[in-house]
């Protein structure tokens, strides 16, 4: 039996939690894609990164689902940016996803014997 490739595991974990991460970041206030990416990287102390190629399609999908609302903003001397805001439905989804994540992490700690620290 071989070990699981850590890169594959990291990719799968990120894929499974991407919606929760993005909805959580946008919950505080409207943000544009680059800012979302940088905040995820900073708050995770570099453990989680989203490249533009994967972040923007995800933002568009969340917008299509009605969980985010995007609007273009232009400021003098700057290029226009699309700012994303959490919708009412997005807030409901975020509450459910946080509860699911809490339950999953709790169960994993119980099963694996990893302490709560």
C-alpha positions as CSV (number, residue, x, y, z in Angstrom):
1,X,0.0,0.0,0.0
2,X,1.3,3.4,-0.9
3,X,0.9,6.8,0.9
4,X,-1.5,9.3,-0.6
5,X,0.3,12.0,-2.5
6,X,0.0,15.1,-0.3
7,X,-0.4,17.3,-3.4
8,X,-3.5,15.3,-4.5
9,X,-4.9,15.4,-1.0
10,X,-4.3,19.1,-0.7
11,X,-6.0,19.7,-4.1
12,X,-9.0,17.6,-3.1
13,X,-9.4,19.3,0.3
14,X,-9.2,22.7,-1.3
15,X,-11.8,21.7,-4.0
16,X,-14.1,20.5,-1.3
17,X,-13.9,23.6,0.8
18,X,-13.5,26.3,-1.9
19,X,-17.1,27.5,-1.7
20,X,-17.0,27.9,2.1
21,X,-13.7,29.7,1.9
22,X,-14.8,32.2,-0.7
23,X,-18.2,32.8,0.9
24,X,-16.6,33.4,4.2
25,X,-14.1,36.0,2.8
26,X,-16.9,37.9,1.0
27,X,-19.2,37.8,4.0
28,X,-17.4,40.8,5.6
29,X,-17.7,43.2,2.7
30,X,-17.6,43.3,-1.1
31,X,-14.2,42.2,-2.5
32,X,-12.7,41.7,-5.9
33,X,-11.1,38.5,-7.1
34,X,-7.4,39.5,-6.5
35,X,-8.2,40.7,-3.0
36,X,-10.1,37.4,-2.3
37,X,-7.1,35.5,-3.5
38,X,-4.6,37.5,-1.4
39,X,-6.8,37.3,1.8
40,X,-7.1,33.5,1.5
41,X,-3.4,33.2,1.2
42,X,-2.7,35.6,4.1
43,X,-5.3,34.2,6.5
44,X,-4.1,30.6,5.8
45,X,-0.5,31.6,6.3
46,X,0.3,30.5,2.8
47,X,-1.2,27.0,3.2
48,X,-4.1,27.7,0.8
49,X,-3.7,29.6,-2.5
50,X,-6.1,30.1,-5.4
51,X,-4.7,31.0,-8.8
52,X,-6.6,33.2,-11.1
53,X,-7.3,30.3,-13.5
54,X,-9.3,28.5,-10.8
55,X,-10.6,31.4,-8.7
56,X,-12.5,33.3,-11.4
57,X,-14.5,30.4,-12.8
58,X,-15.5,29.5,-9.2
59,X,-16.6,33.1,-8.6
60,X,-18.7,33.0,-11.8
61,X,-20.3,29.7,-10.7
62,X,-21.2,31.1,-7.3
63,X,-22.7,34.1,-9.0
64,X,-24.7,31.9,-11.3
65,X,-26.0,30.0,-8.3
66,X,-27.2,33.3,-6.8
67,X,-24.9,33.0,-3.8
68,X,-22.7,36.0,-4.9
69,X,-23.6,39.2,-6.7
70,X,-20.9,40.8,-8.8
71,X,-20.8,44.3,-10.1
72,X,-18.2,46.2,-12.1
73,X,-16.6,49.2,-10.4
74,X,-14.4,51.8,-12.2
75,X,-12.2,54.2,-10.3
76,X,-10.1,57.0,-11.9
77,X,-6.6,55.9,-12.7
78,X,-7.4,52.2,-12.0
79,X,-8.6,49.4,-14.1
80,X,-12.2,48.3,-13.5
81,X,-12.8,45.5,-11.1
82,X,-15.6,43.1,-10.4
83,X,-16.6,43.3,-6.7
84,X,-18.5,40.4,-5.2
85,X,-21.1,40.6,-2.4
86,X,-22.8,37.8,-0.5
87,X,-26.5,37.5,-1.4
88,X,-29.2,36.5,1.1
89,X,-29.1,33.0,-0.4
90,X,-25.3,33.0,-0.1
91,X,-25.6,33.8,3.6
92,X,-28.0,30.8,4.1
93,X,-25.6,28.5,2.2
94,X,-22.7,29.8,4.3
95,X,-24.4,29.0,7.5
96,X,-25.2,25.5,6.4
97,X,-21.7,24.9,5.0
98,X,-20.1,26.2,8.2
99,X,-22.2,23.7,10.3
100,X,-21.3,20.9,7.9
101,X,-17.6,21.8,8.1
102,X,-17.8,21.9,12.0
103,X,-19.4,18.5,12.1
104,X,-16.9,17.0,9.7
105,X,-13.9,18.4,11.5
106,X,-15.3,17.2,14.9
107,X,-15.9,13.7,13.4
108,X,-12.4,13.6,11.9
109,X,-10.9,14.6,15.3
110,X,-12.8,11.8,17.0
111,X,-11.9,9.2,14.4
112,X,-8.2,10.1,14.1
113,X,-7.5,11.0,17.7
114,X,-6.3,14.4,16.8
115,X,-6.7,16.8,19.7
116,X,-8.7,20.0,19.5
117,X,-5.7,22.3,19.7
